[in-house]
């Protein structure tokens, strides 16, 4: 039952036998927009890391970078650059710009990664929709949130990979990191999996050509995608993807063992043009 203060409009049409309906308050309609605030904050942190020196940032002087075995120091007359490790070494102006584009796109999506898994924790969401949190969060809208964030992450994953590959290709022979480093191999696997996970669920022409069973089966590659990303970066990724994906897996196991029921007799009845009633 919604509090009276949260019901914008209620209408009853007894002549047509309609049930009372009410509009969803605007704050519940747009609740997921708050996630983009955290995405913008994460992007700002990424920029600070690139612009500031340690301990808050990654910026080092040319002399400090020259001490690394994988760089001769900052080029293009730069007094400082970013070179914390060999796979993330940007010692030219162009490579710093490409690194910023690649890393900031990933940082922007970190909160979206988390919501992708949490939005599909159906049992937890079902429990939360019985609490006062439902006055702010529309738990019935989780599929829309999952789809929207999935599209954004799908685009970001490809752009993130593109800018890193371009940076590696332009800097000496760094392209070998693609198949000779943990970051490159895991990133390549995740990049190749992303179209298989996302495209069949969002592109209309693919949805028409592929059966739901095939599209759903490919979508389960997201489990492998999450595991691969745990090995992609040396820090923070374990928390940002590991914890939400673990919550999702536990929730799914709970649903499989405790919320799955055997129906001895099932009747199916068409309901309108696109629905089926199971009783």
WOVEN-V220863 format. One record per helix or strand. SS is the DSSP state (H for helix, E for strand). FROM is the first residue (numbers start at 0). LEN is the number of residues. If there is no record, write none. Layout:
<<SS FROM LEN> <SS FROM LEN>>
This chain:
<<H 3 3> <E 9 2> <H 13 3> <E 20 2> <H 25 4> <H 32 19> <E 52 1> <E 58 3> <H 61 5> <E 79 4> <H 85 3> <E 88 2> <H 92 26> <H 121 7> <H 131 4> <H 138 32> <H 173 7> <H 181 21> <H 203 6> <H 211 8> <H 220 9> <H 236 22> <E 267 4> <E 274 4>>
